Amino acid sequence: MAIMNTQLNTWLMLDHAKKHFGEVEIVTQLSPTSTHRYTYSDMVERCFKLMNAIEKMGLEPGSRIATMAWNGYYHLECYFAIPSLKYVLHTLNSRLSPADLVFIINDANDEVIFAAPDLLPLLEAIQDEIPTVKSFVVLCDKLPETTLRGAISYEELIAGEEATHSVLDIPEDTPSSLCYTSGTTGRPKGALYTHRSTYLHALGVALPSGMGISPSDAVLPIVPMFHANAWGCVHASVIVGAKIVFAATPLDPASLVDFLTEEEVTLAAGVPTVWIQLAEELTRRKAKLPMLREIVSGGSQPPRPLIERYREEFGIPITQAWGMTETSPLASMARPKHSLKGLGSEERLNRIETMAGLPVPGISVSIRDANGDEAPWDSKTMGQLYVKGAWVIDSYLSGRSPESFTPDGWFATGDVAIGTPDGYFSIADRTKDMIKSGGEWISSVEMEGAIMGMPNVLEACVIAIPDPKWQERPLAAVVPREGATITLEDVHSHLTKAGFAKWQLPDRLEIIDMVPRTSVGKFDKKVLRSKFGD
C-alpha cells in the first residue's frame, strides 16, 4: 500500500474553490462609496481567461511576471493565474525607492508588469532602466494615456478569451512566487517560494494554531498583497473558502469602520499602526465591531496598552503573529495553551499576548548564544533566533547573504529572542535595534511598548544614540495625543513605575508629529537615527 502522490500546487486551490465555494463572495472596496463584488466562480473563470491571454505572450516556463498593485480582485486573479502557468509571480512593493525598484526588477529579470493605473508614473520614470520588461498590463477597463511600451489594459487583454483551461501538471517544487525583503539593511534580497511551500503555508495559516481561518469567516487582509503574499491570508482564505474582503488604498479609518461593519468581517490582519488608527476612530464614534472576532497583528510587536484597549474597550482580542519574508511569512502565533486557560487577564498579557508565541506546526525554532549553542529557555536569557521549516527559504535569490543560512539547515533571522520554560518565545528586539549601554543591553521594543502605555502618548519609538561614556544611550521619540504635553520627567516616572531601572531610562525626549514608516508600515528607525543620532 502507498499514499497518493498528489502534487501540492495552485491548481488544487483553484479547483477546490470553484467546486465547493463557487457562490462565496469576494469584495473589493474601490473607494469609500464604491465596491466591486463577485464570487469564487467568477474569480476562477477570470483566472482562466487571464491564463489563456498570458500564454499568447510567448514566455518561457519559469519566466517572472511582476505585479505592482494594491489589494483587490485584479491582484487576486494574478496571484493564481500566473503561478498556475508555471510562471513566477513577483509582487513589487511600490513604496520602495525608484533605485530599489530598478534593482529588484532587473535582479528578478521581470518580463511583464501588471500595474495599477495610479502607479504608472513610477514605471514611466524608470522604464528605460528596466530593459527586460517587454510589456505592461494596466489593471483597468480602458487603457489610460501612458508612455509605457507595449501597454494594454487588463480587460482588453482578457477580452474574448475562453473562461476554461485544462489543468496543468505542475510539480510541487516548481517556483511559484517571488518577494523581496524591504531593504532596511542594504539591497533588498529575493525570497523564492514554491507551489509546495505556498500550499503548506496556507494550511499553516488556516490552522487554529495559526490564524484559524475557516469557511465561516470573512477575512480582511489589510497587510499589502505585495508584502510576503499578504501573510498567507489570501491563499488560506481560498483554500478553505472564506469570504475575502479588500479595503481601499490609502486606508481611511472612518470608511474602514463602515466597511468592517457592512461586510461583517470576522478576522482582520495588519500592522499595529493600523490598529492604533482604528482604535481612535472607534473611540471617537463610541462604536464597536461585534462581528470581528479577532485581529491578527504582525510586522512589529503590538504595544501592550493597545492589546488591553481592544480587549477592554471593544471586546476584540489582538493576537500577535511573528514571521519574516524569508518564512513565507507566518512562523508563530501567540495562542494560549489549554494548560494556561486559568490565567488572569494581567498574567495572560505577560505570559502569552505580548509574546511572539508558539511556532506554527511545520516551523522549528532555536535560540542560540554567542557560541552557537542552544540558550536556556528560562524567560530571561537572550539569544539569536534561528528558524527552519517547510516554508522557510534555504537561500536568497542570486546567492546573496549566504551567512544567514547555517550548514545544519537553519536561517538566522537577525532577531534577539527570549524563550520561556513552557515553550513560548518573545522577540526582544532586532539585533540592529538593541541598545548597548555600558556593556548592558536595553530592548527598544520593550521600552516603546511601555511608553505607549502613557495616557497622553499616541505612538513612541526608541532608538540608540552615541554616547562617549556609555557607548549608546536610549532616545525616545514620542507622538503626543492632540493637545497633550509630555516631558522627559513624565516618561522617566512612567518607566520607573513600569519596572525599568534608572540606568535604562532614556537620556533624551524628542516630540514628533508622526513616527516615520517603512514601505510596509513598520516604524522606520533609520530615519530617526539619521535625524537625531548625532
Backbone torsions as a table, in degrees:
resi	resn	phi	psi	omega
1	MET	NA	153.4	179.3
2	ALA	-150.7	169.7	178.4
3	ILE	-95.9	142.0	177.6
4	MET	-57.5	136.7	-178.8
5	ASN	-91.6	72.0	-179.4
6	THR	-82.8	123.4	179.8
7	GLN	-79.9	128.3	-178.1
8	LEU	-85.2	111.9	-178.6
9	ASN	-152.9	178.5	-176.4
10	THR	-66.3	-23.0	177.7
11	TRP	-63.8	-36.8	176.7
12	LEU	-60.8	-40.2	179.6
13	MET	-65.4	-49.8	-177.0
14	LEU	-62.6	-46.4	-177.6
15	ASP	-63.1	-42.7	-179.5
16	HIS	-64.6	-42.8	-178.3
17	ALA	-64.8	-45.9	-177.7
18	LYS	-66.6	-39.2	-175.2
19	LYS	-73.7	-38.0	-170.5
20	HIS	-110.9	-17.5	-175.3
21	PHE	-133.0	30.6	-173.9
22	GLY	-58.3	-28.9	-176.4
23	GLU	-91.8	-6.1	-176.5
24	VAL	-69.5	139.8	-174.4
25	GLU	-81.5	149.2	167.1
26	ILE	-125.4	119.6	-171.8
27	VAL	-118.8	128.7	176.9
28	THR	-118.1	122.0	174.9
29	GLN	-80.4	112.1	-179.2
30	LEU	-82.7	-32.2	178.0
31	SER	-160.3	172.8	178.3
32	PRO	-57.6	-18.5	-177.0
33	THR	-119.1	7.4	-174.6
34	SER	-142.1	136.6	177.7
35	THR	-134.2	154.3	173.0
36	HIS	-111.9	131.9	-178.6
37	ARG	-127.7	135.6	165.7
38	TYR	-156.2	-175.1	-174.2
39	THR	-112.9	172.1	175.1
40	TYR	-58.3	-39.2	177.7
41	SER	-59.8	-45.0	177.9
42	ASP	-61.0	-43.3	-178.2
43	MET	-61.7	-46.4	-178.0
44	VAL	-65.0	-41.0	179.4
45	GLU	-64.0	-38.9	177.6
46	ARG	-70.5	-32.4	173.3
47	CYS	-59.7	-43.1	179.7
48	PHE	-64.4	-41.0	177.2
49	LYS	-61.9	-42.4	178.5
50	LEU	-64.7	-40.1	178.7
51	MET	-61.6	-43.9	178.3
52	ASN	-61.7	-37.0	179.7
53	ALA	-71.0	-42.5	-178.5
54	ILE	-65.4	-35.9	-179.8
55	GLU	-58.7	-27.5	-179.4
56	LYS	-78.5	-5.0	179.1
57	MET	-78.7	-11.9	175.7
58	GLY	73.3	31.1	-179.8
59	LEU	-84.5	151.0	176.9
60	GLU	-80.1	149.8	175.1
61	PRO	-54.6	140.2	-178.2
62	GLY	88.5	-4.0	178.7
63	SER	-61.8	149.3	-179.3
64	ARG	-94.8	124.6	174.7
65	ILE	-117.5	122.9	-173.9
66	ALA	-98.7	155.7	169.9
67	THR	-123.7	139.3	169.5
68	MET	-127.4	89.7	-167.2
69	ALA	-151.0	162.4	176.1
70	TRP	-90.0	178.5	177.5
71	ASN	-69.7	136.0	178.5
72	GLY	161.8	-179.2	-172.3
73	TYR	-67.6	-33.4	176.3
74	TYR	-60.7	-47.3	-178.5
75	HIS	-65.6	-37.0	178.5
76	LEU	-59.4	-44.2	179.8
77	GLU	-63.5	-38.9	176.4
78	CYS	-65.1	-36.7	180.0
79	TYR	-52.9	-36.3	-174.6
80	PHE	-104.7	-36.9	-176.7
81	ALA	-66.5	-44.0	-174.7
82	ILE	-65.6	-52.4	178.4
83	PRO	-64.0	-29.1	-178.0
84	SER	-70.8	-6.9	175.2
85	LEU	-105.1	11.7	-177.2
86	LYS	71.0	18.0	171.5
87	TYR	-95.7	168.2	-179.4
88	VAL	-107.1	122.7	176.1
89	LEU	-79.5	120.6	178.7
90	HIS	-114.3	108.2	-178.9
91	THR	-85.7	119.5	-178.1
92	LEU	-94.1	134.8	177.5
93	ASN	-87.6	104.9	-175.8
94	SER	-68.0	-11.6	-178.4
95	ARG	-88.4	-1.4	175.9
96	LEU	-75.9	165.4	178.7
97	SER	-69.0	155.4	176.0
98	PRO	-55.1	-38.2	179.8
99	ALA	-63.6	-42.1	178.1
100	ASP	-67.4	-38.5	178.2
101	LEU	-62.7	-44.5	178.0
102	VAL	-60.0	-45.6	179.7
103	PHE	-59.5	-46.8	-176.1
104	ILE	-65.8	-46.3	-178.5
105	ILE	-61.9	-42.5	179.6
106	ASN	-71.5	-38.2	179.2
107	ASP	-63.8	-37.1	-179.5
108	ALA	-82.8	-14.3	-174.9
109	ASN	58.9	45.2	178.5
110	ASP	-62.9	140.0	-178.9
111	GLU	-110.5	-24.9	178.1
112	VAL	-138.7	144.1	175.0
113	ILE	-126.4	125.0	171.4
114	PHE	-93.5	122.6	-171.2
115	ALA	-133.6	145.4	173.0
116	ALA	-69.3	146.1	-176.4
117	PRO	-57.0	-38.5	-176.4
118	ASP	-73.8	-7.9	179.7
119	LEU	-100.7	0.5	-178.6
120	LEU	-59.1	-39.7	179.0
121	PRO	-57.1	-33.6	176.7
122	LEU	-61.1	-44.6	-178.4
123	LEU	-74.2	-36.5	177.8
124	GLU	-60.9	-35.9	-177.5
125	ALA	-71.3	-23.9	-175.5
126	ILE	-116.6	2.2	-171.3
127	GLN	-59.9	-29.8	179.0
128	ASP	-72.7	-13.3	-179.5
129	GLU	-100.5	1.8	-180.0
130	ILE	-125.3	71.8	-171.8
131	PRO	-68.3	-18.9	-178.9
132	THR	-72.8	-19.6	-177.9
133	VAL	-78.9	117.9	-176.2
134	LYS	-90.7	-30.0	-176.3
135	SER	-155.4	162.1	-179.3
136	PHE	-127.9	136.4	176.5
137	VAL	-114.1	122.0	-176.5
138	VAL	-94.7	128.2	-173.7
139	LEU	-79.2	79.6	-177.7
140	CYS	-164.3	177.9	178.7
141	ASP	-76.9	-54.0	-174.7
142	LYS	-120.1	133.4	-175.8
143	LEU	-63.4	123.6	175.5
144	PRO	-76.8	170.1	178.5
145	GLU	-66.4	126.9	-177.6
146	THR	-155.5	153.2	177.5
147	THR	-97.2	3.3	-178.0
148	LEU	-66.5	136.5	-177.9
149	ARG	-71.2	140.0	175.8
150	GLY	61.7	28.0	-175.4
151	ALA	-76.8	142.7	176.2
152	ILE	-150.0	149.6	177.8
153	SER	-78.1	154.5	-179.4
154	TYR	-59.1	-46.6	-176.9
155	GLU	-67.8	-34.4	175.3
156	GLU	-67.8	-35.3	-179.8
157	LEU	-63.1	-42.8	-174.2
158	ILE	-94.4	-5.4	-178.7
159	ALA	-58.8	132.6	177.2
160	GLY	82.7	-4.9	-180.0
161	GLU	-80.4	151.4	178.2
162	GLU	-69.1	142.6	-179.9
163	ALA	-91.6	28.7	176.0
164	THR	-136.1	159.1	176.9
165	HIS	-159.7	136.1	178.0
166	SER	-68.5	149.1	-179.1
167	VAL	-69.7	132.8	177.0
168	LEU	-95.7	141.5	178.7
169	ASP	-84.3	100.5	-176.6
170	ILE	-111.4	113.4	175.3
171	PRO	-58.0	140.8	-171.8
172	GLU	-66.8	-19.6	178.3
173	ASP	-87.6	8.8	176.0
174	THR	-69.9	133.9	176.1
175	PRO	-58.9	138.4	-176.4
176	SER	-119.5	-36.4	-176.1
177	SER	-153.1	159.3	-174.6
178	LEU	-136.4	129.1	177.5
179	CYS	-135.1	137.9	179.6
180	TYR	-100.2	149.1	174.2
181	THR	-65.8	166.9	-174.3
182	SER	-75.0	-9.2	177.1
183	GLY	72.6	31.5	-178.7
184	THR	-77.1	-16.9	179.3
185	THR	-128.5	53.6	-178.6
186	GLY	115.4	-166.3	-179.6
187	ARG	-62.2	142.1	175.5
188	PRO	-58.4	147.2	-179.6
189	LYS	-118.8	141.1	-175.1
190	GLY	-87.3	131.5	174.7
191	ALA	-111.0	116.2	-176.2
192	LEU	-100.8	120.9	179.9
193	TYR	-100.4	157.6	177.3
194	THR	-109.8	167.9	175.0
195	HIS	-58.4	-42.1	-179.5
196	ARG	-63.8	-48.2	-177.8
197	SER	-63.9	-37.3	-179.8
198	THR	-67.1	-41.8	-180.0
199	TYR	-65.8	-47.1	-179.0
200	LEU	-65.9	-37.7	177.3
201	HIS	-62.6	-40.8	177.6
202	ALA	-60.7	-41.1	176.5
203	LEU	-63.5	-41.7	178.7
204	GLY	-62.7	-40.2	177.6
205	VAL	-64.6	-40.1	-177.2
206	ALA	-73.4	-21.7	-179.4
207	LEU	-58.9	149.4	174.4
208	PRO	-58.1	-29.6	177.1
209	SER	-79.0	-9.7	171.0
210	GLY	-97.3	-125.5	178.7
211	MET	-87.5	-10.3	175.8
212	GLY	67.2	40.8	-178.9
213	ILE	-82.4	133.3	-177.7
214	SER	-137.0	173.0	177.3
215	PRO	-60.2	-17.2	-179.4
216	SER	-80.6	-8.0	-171.3
217	ASP	-93.4	155.2	164.2
218	ALA	-117.8	113.1	-168.5
219	VAL	-106.0	130.0	177.1
220	LEU	-116.3	101.4	174.4
221	PRO	-84.7	102.9	176.0
222	ILE	-79.0	-26.4	173.4
223	VAL	-56.4	135.3	-175.7
224	PRO	-62.8	144.0	176.6
225	MET	-68.0	-16.4	176.6
226	PHE	-82.6	-5.8	-175.8
227	HIS	-109.1	104.6	175.3
228	ALA	48.8	48.4	175.8
229	ASN	53.9	38.2	176.9
230	ALA	53.1	38.5	179.3
231	TRP	59.9	18.2	179.8
232	GLY	82.0	0.0	-178.1
233	CYS	-60.5	-39.9	-176.0
234	VAL	-69.3	-51.0	-180.0
235	HIS	-61.6	-41.0	179.7
236	ALA	-64.5	-39.3	179.3
237	SER	-64.5	-42.9	-179.9
238	VAL	-67.2	-39.4	-175.5
239	ILE	-67.6	-26.9	179.4
240	VAL	-108.2	-7.5	178.1
241	GLY	82.7	29.3	176.9
242	ALA	-76.5	151.1	171.3
243	LYS	-64.7	136.8	179.7
244	ILE	-112.1	134.3	-178.3
245	VAL	-127.7	126.1	179.6
246	PHE	-113.9	129.5	178.7
247	ALA	-89.0	153.8	-179.9
248	ALA	-69.6	152.9	174.9
249	THR	-115.8	135.2	1.3
250	PRO	-74.5	157.7	-175.5
251	LEU	-72.6	131.6	177.7
252	ASP	-119.5	113.1	-175.4
253	PRO	-54.9	-37.8	-177.9
254	ALA	-65.2	-49.3	-179.8
255	SER	-71.0	-26.4	178.0
256	LEU	-65.6	-40.6	177.2
257	VAL	-60.4	-45.3	178.5
258	ASP	-61.5	-43.9	-176.8
259	PHE	-65.8	-43.6	177.1
260	LEU	-58.7	-38.8	-179.1
261	THR	-72.1	-49.8	-176.4
262	GLU	-61.9	-39.5	-176.5
263	GLU	-91.9	3.3	176.8
264	GLU	52.7	47.8	-179.4
265	VAL	-64.4	133.2	-178.7
266	THR	-104.7	-24.5	-179.9
267	LEU	-143.8	132.0	178.8
268	ALA	-131.6	147.5	-176.1
269	ALA	-133.5	131.8	179.4
270	GLY	-175.3	179.2	-178.0
271	VAL	-80.3	159.8	-175.7
272	PRO	-56.4	-34.1	-177.9
273	THR	-60.5	-32.3	176.8
274	VAL	-63.6	-43.0	-174.6
275	TRP	-74.8	-26.3	173.2
276	ILE	-64.5	-46.9	179.4
277	GLN	-63.8	-41.9	-179.6
278	LEU	-64.2	-40.2	179.7
279	ALA	-62.1	-40.6	178.6
280	GLU	-61.6	-40.7	-179.7
281	GLU	-69.1	-41.3	178.7
282	LEU	-63.2	-41.4	178.5
283	THR	-65.2	-41.7	179.6
284	ARG	-59.9	-38.6	-178.3
285	ARG	-85.1	-14.8	-169.8
286	LYS	58.8	44.1	-175.4
287	ALA	-112.2	163.4	174.5
288	LYS	-134.2	169.6	-180.0
289	LEU	-125.9	81.6	-171.1
290	PRO	-63.6	-24.9	-179.0
291	MET	-82.3	-19.3	-176.0
292	LEU	-78.2	104.3	-175.1
293	ARG	-82.5	-23.2	-176.8
294	GLU	-162.8	145.6	170.1
295	ILE	-113.2	129.1	173.7
296	VAL	-99.7	122.2	-177.3
297	SER	-115.6	128.6	-179.9
298	GLY	-144.1	-173.6	-179.3
299	GLY	91.5	-41.9	172.9
300	SER	-159.1	163.4	-175.5
301	GLN	-67.1	125.3	177.3
302	PRO	-67.3	135.8	179.8
303	PRO	-59.6	140.1	178.6
304	ARG	-53.4	-44.1	179.3
305	PRO	-61.5	-30.0	178.2
306	LEU	-68.3	-42.8	177.0
307	ILE	-60.1	-45.3	179.4
308	GLU	-63.8	-40.7	-177.6
309	ARG	-62.8	-45.3	-179.7
310	TYR	-66.1	-38.8	-179.2
311	ARG	-68.5	-45.5	-172.8
312	GLU	-83.8	-38.6	-175.1
313	GLU	-88.9	-35.4	-173.6
314	PHE	-116.2	-10.0	-180.0
315	GLY	69.4	29.1	-178.3
316	ILE	-120.6	124.3	176.7
317	PRO	-77.2	137.8	169.5
318	ILE	-102.2	122.0	179.1
319	THR	-108.7	126.9	-179.2
320	GLN	-79.6	133.2	173.2
321	ALA	-116.5	147.6	177.0
322	TRP	-130.6	143.6	175.9
323	GLY	177.0	-176.3	-177.1
324	MET	-144.9	164.5	173.4
325	THR	-51.6	-38.7	-176.9
326	GLU	-69.2	-16.4	179.5
327	THR	-109.1	17.8	169.2
328	SER	81.0	-9.7	9.4
329	PRO	-118.3	-9.0	-168.8
330	LEU	-67.9	127.2	178.1
331	ALA	-124.3	-28.5	-179.4
332	SER	-153.1	158.7	176.3
333	MET	-139.2	144.9	-178.8
334	ALA	-85.0	71.3	179.8
335	ARG	-96.2	140.2	178.6
336	PRO	-80.2	139.3	173.6
337	LYS	-78.7	157.6	176.4
338	HIS	-60.9	-34.5	-178.8
339	SER	-67.5	-14.0	-179.7
340	LEU	-109.3	14.8	-173.8
341	LYS	-64.5	-21.2	-177.0
342	GLY	-87.5	3.5	-177.8
343	LEU	-66.2	141.5	172.2
344	GLY	-73.3	169.2	-174.3
345	SER	-61.9	-38.9	-179.3
346	GLU	-67.5	-45.7	-179.4
347	GLU	-69.3	-33.1	177.4
348	ARG	-62.3	-41.0	176.1
349	LEU	-60.6	-45.6	-177.7
350	ASN	-67.2	-41.0	-170.9
351	ARG	-89.3	-27.3	-170.9
352	ILE	-130.1	-57.2	-164.1
353	GLU	-69.6	-22.5	176.5
354	THR	-98.7	12.1	178.6
355	MET	-95.1	159.3	166.7
356	ALA	-68.7	-24.4	169.3
357	GLY	105.0	-144.3	-179.6
358	LEU	-110.3	141.3	177.0
359	PRO	-58.7	137.5	174.4
360	VAL	-68.1	141.2	177.6
361	PRO	-50.7	129.5	-174.7
362	GLY	109.6	-12.0	-179.3
363	ILE	-118.6	135.3	173.7
364	SER	-113.4	146.6	-175.9
365	VAL	-126.4	139.8	175.8
366	SER	-135.4	134.5	175.7
367	ILE	-114.3	120.5	-169.9
368	ARG	-122.6	147.7	178.0
369	ASP	-82.9	-174.5	-175.2
370	ALA	-63.5	-21.5	179.3
371	ASN	-90.0	-1.0	-178.7
372	GLY	86.6	5.9	178.5
373	ASP	-89.8	153.5	179.4
374	GLU	-62.2	124.9	178.6
375	ALA	-78.8	151.5	177.7
376	PRO	-66.0	139.1	176.1
377	TRP	-90.8	81.5	-171.3
378	ASP	-123.4	15.3	178.7
379	SER	70.8	9.1	-179.9
380	LYS	-141.2	-26.9	-176.4
381	THR	-82.1	123.2	178.7
382	MET	-90.4	149.5	177.4
383	GLY	-157.9	171.5	178.2
384	GLN	-75.7	136.0	-176.5
385	LEU	-92.9	128.1	176.3
386	TYR	-121.5	147.3	176.9
387	VAL	-137.1	157.7	168.3
388	LYS	-152.5	159.7	-179.9
389	GLY	166.4	-175.7	-171.0
390	ALA	-70.8	-15.8	178.6
391	TRP	-131.9	31.2	174.4
392	VAL	-103.7	131.8	-179.2
393	ILE	-66.9	153.0	179.0
394	ASP	-106.0	1.2	175.7
395	SER	-172.5	163.2	173.5
396	TYR	-90.4	154.4	173.7
397	LEU	-57.3	142.2	-179.8
398	SER	68.3	10.3	172.7
399	GLY	73.1	16.3	-178.1
400	ARG	-74.6	154.4	176.7
401	SER	51.8	52.5	179.5
402	PRO	-64.0	-20.6	-179.4
403	GLU	-66.1	-14.0	178.6
404	SER	-76.4	-9.1	-175.9
405	PHE	-121.4	125.6	-175.2
406	THR	-85.2	158.3	178.1
407	PRO	-61.2	-25.7	-179.6
408	ASP	-92.6	16.1	168.4
409	GLY	89.6	22.6	178.5
410	TRP	-107.7	153.6	175.0
411	PHE	-106.1	127.5	177.3
412	ALA	-84.1	113.1	-170.5
413	THR	-76.7	-23.9	-172.8
414	GLY	85.1	3.8	176.7
415	ASP	-97.4	150.1	171.7
416	VAL	-101.8	127.6	-173.1
417	ALA	-129.3	161.3	175.5
418	ILE	-129.1	128.6	178.5
419	GLY	-100.3	150.8	178.2
420	THR	-106.1	158.2	-179.2
421	PRO	-59.0	-26.7	-178.4
422	ASP	-95.2	17.3	168.1
423	GLY	95.9	-1.8	176.1
424	TYR	-83.0	161.2	172.0
425	PHE	-141.6	152.5	178.1
426	SER	-125.1	154.1	176.8
427	ILE	-92.9	112.7	178.9
428	ALA	-72.3	-37.0	-179.5
429	ASP	175.6	167.6	164.1
430	ARG	-73.8	145.5	-179.3
431	THR	-52.3	-42.4	-176.3
432	LYS	-75.1	-11.7	-178.1
433	ASP	-103.1	-7.9	175.8
434	MET	-65.2	145.1	-178.9
435	ILE	-107.5	118.6	180.0
436	LYS	-101.8	109.4	-174.9
437	SER	-120.4	112.6	179.4
438	GLY	60.2	32.6	179.5
439	GLY	85.5	-3.1	179.1
440	GLU	-110.8	148.2	-176.8
441	TRP	-94.9	139.9	174.4
442	ILE	-122.2	131.0	179.1
443	SER	-85.9	116.8	178.1
444	SER	-66.9	-33.6	-179.1
445	VAL	-64.1	-45.2	-179.6
446	GLU	-63.2	-41.6	-179.0
447	MET	-68.3	-39.7	177.6
448	GLU	-58.5	-46.0	-179.4
449	GLY	-61.6	-39.0	179.6
450	ALA	-67.7	-43.7	-179.7
451	ILE	-63.5	-36.8	179.3
452	MET	-70.8	-4.6	172.4
453	GLY	-83.4	-7.1	177.0
454	MET	-71.5	135.0	-175.4
455	PRO	-57.6	-31.4	-176.0
456	ASN	-94.3	7.4	-177.5
457	VAL	-105.6	129.6	175.3
458	LEU	-90.1	-49.1	178.9
459	GLU	-143.1	155.9	176.3
460	ALA	-149.0	144.9	178.5
461	CYS	-137.7	132.8	-177.1
462	VAL	-114.7	131.9	178.8
463	ILE	-130.2	164.9	174.1
464	ALA	-91.6	137.8	172.8
465	ILE	-122.0	147.3	-177.5
466	PRO	-62.4	145.9	177.9
467	ASP	-140.8	127.9	-175.6
468	PRO	-64.7	-26.5	-177.9
469	LYS	-95.0	-45.8	-171.8
470	TRP	-103.3	2.8	-179.2
471	GLN	81.7	-56.6	176.3
472	GLU	-143.2	150.5	173.7
473	ARG	-137.3	154.8	-179.6
474	PRO	-77.4	141.8	168.7
475	LEU	-122.0	132.2	179.0
476	ALA	-105.2	120.4	173.1
477	ALA	-101.3	121.5	-168.8
478	VAL	-125.1	137.3	171.8
479	VAL	-103.9	109.0	-179.7
480	PRO	-75.8	157.7	169.8
481	ARG	-67.3	157.3	-175.7
482	GLU	-55.5	127.0	177.4
483	GLY	83.6	-4.8	-176.3
484	ALA	-89.9	153.1	174.8
485	THR	-118.7	133.1	-178.6
486	ILE	-129.9	133.4	178.6
487	THR	-115.2	164.5	176.9
488	LEU	-62.0	-35.4	178.2
489	GLU	-63.7	-38.2	176.7
490	ASP	-59.9	-45.1	-178.7
491	VAL	-64.4	-45.1	179.1
492	HIS	-59.5	-44.6	-178.7
493	SER	-61.8	-45.0	-179.0
494	HIS	-64.8	-45.2	-178.0
495	LEU	-66.9	-35.9	177.8
496	THR	-62.7	-43.7	177.4
497	LYS	-65.1	-27.7	-179.8
498	ALA	-82.2	-2.8	174.4
499	GLY	104.5	6.0	178.3
500	PHE	-77.7	140.9	177.3
501	ALA	-75.0	159.9	-176.9
502	LYS	-60.1	-37.9	-177.6
503	TRP	-70.9	-16.6	-179.7
504	GLN	-86.7	-16.6	-172.8
505	LEU	-64.8	144.5	-177.9
506	PRO	-65.3	144.0	178.2
507	ASP	-81.4	-26.5	-175.3
508	ARG	-133.2	152.2	173.4
509	LEU	-126.8	129.0	174.8
510	GLU	-119.5	126.0	177.0
511	ILE	-90.2	123.5	-177.5
512	ILE	-126.5	161.5	-179.7
513	ASP	-78.1	-35.5	178.0
514	MET	-159.8	153.0	176.2
515	VAL	-81.6	127.2	178.5
516	PRO	-62.2	146.4	-176.5
517	ARG	-113.8	152.0	169.9
518	THR	-79.5	-179.6	-178.5
519	SER	-65.1	-17.5	179.5
520	VAL	-113.3	17.3	170.8
521	GLY	91.6	3.8	176.6
522	LYS	-81.7	160.3	173.3
523	PHE	-62.4	131.4	-177.8
524	ASP	-100.4	91.2	-173.4
525	LYS	-72.1	-25.1	-178.9
526	LYS	-66.1	-29.1	176.6
527	VAL	-67.0	-42.6	179.1
528	LEU	-69.2	-37.2	177.2
529	ARG	-62.2	-40.8	179.5
530	SER	-64.1	-36.6	-176.1
531	LYS	-79.8	-40.9	-172.2
532	PHE	-113.9	-6.9	-169.5
533	GLY	-68.9	-15.5	-179.4
534	ASP	-93.6	NA	NA
